[in-house]
Amino acid sequence: MNAGLFLSVKDLMVLAGIQNYDAARKEHAYIRLSLCKDAKQPIVNKRIAKRKLTISEYCKYMGLEFIEIWRFLRGKQPHPDVPEKTGE
């Protein structure tokens, strides 16, 4: 992942260490569906429950630090909105 706010299935494969694309796709869909249930959104059809998953939503769902995940996905680059800590 080079840029963007959304977590792709391939990003999820890297984060979760999932080797199989279909397994990662199902996990991605399950998280999106769970987020709709948590928000009390009406789910008319599971296939269209929530089309996108942001990195922030994923971090909140999994209980992870956003900055750590952001840097990991971007090859340890700092988040543009957070100044990088200098050695004190």
C-alpha positions in Angstrom: 0.0 0.0 0.0 1.5 3.3 -1.1 -1.2 5.8 -0.2 -4.8 6.1 0.7 -7.1 5.8 3.7 -8.6 2.4 2.9 -7.4 -1.0 3.9 -7.3 -3.4 1.0 -7.5 -7.2 1.2 -3.8 -7.4 0.3 -3.0 -5.0 3.2 -5.0 -7.3 5.5 -3.0 -10.2 4.2 0.2 -8.5 5.3 -1.1 -7.3 8.6 -2.7 -10.6 9.7 -0.1 -12.9 8.1 -2.8 -14.6 6.0 -1.4 -16.4 3.0 -4.6 -17.1 1.2 -6.3 -14.3 -0.7 -9.8 -15.8 -0.3 -9.4 -16.2 3.5 -8.2 -12.5 3.8 -11.2 -11.4 1.6 -13.6 -13.2 3.9 -12.0 -11.7 7.0 -12.1 -8.3 5.4 -15.8 -8.8 4.6 -16.5 -10.0 8.2 -14.9 -6.9 9.7 -16.9 -4.6 7.4 -20.1 -6.5 8.3 -19.3 -6.3 12.0 -18.7 -2.6 11.8 -22.2 -2.1 10.3 -23.7 -4.2 13.1 -21.8 -2.1 15.7 -23.1 1.1 14.2 -26.7 -0.3 14.3 -26.9 0.3 10.5 -29.6 -1.7 8.8 -28.1 -4.5 6.8 -30.2 -5.1 3.8 -27.8 -7.3 2.0 -24.5 -8.8 3.4 -22.8 -8.2 0.1 -23.4 -4.4 0.2 -23.2 -3.9 4.0 -20.1 -1.7 3.8 -18.0 -1.4 0.7 -14.9 0.1 2.2 -12.8 -0.4 5.3 -10.5 2.4 6.5 -7.2 1.8 8.3 -8.6 3.8 11.3 -11.8 1.6 11.4 -9.6 -1.6 11.3 -7.4 -0.3 14.1 -10.3 0.5 16.3 -11.9 -2.9 15.6 -8.7 -4.8 16.3 -7.6 -2.6 19.2 -4.4 -1.5 17.5 -2.5 1.8 17.5 -3.2 3.7 14.2 0.2 5.2 13.9 2.0 1.8 14.2 -0.2 0.3 11.5 0.1 3.3 9.3 3.9 3.2 9.5 4.0 -0.6 9.0 1.9 -0.4 5.9 3.9 2.4 4.5 7.4 0.9 5.1 7.9 2.7 8.4 7.2 6.2 7.0 5.7 8.6 9.6 2.1 9.7 9.3 1.9 13.1 7.6 -0.2 14.6 10.4 2.0 13.4 13.2 5.5 14.9 13.7 8.2 12.3 14.0 9.7 12.1 17.5 13.3 13.3 17.8 15.8 11.7 20.1 15.7 13.4 23.5 
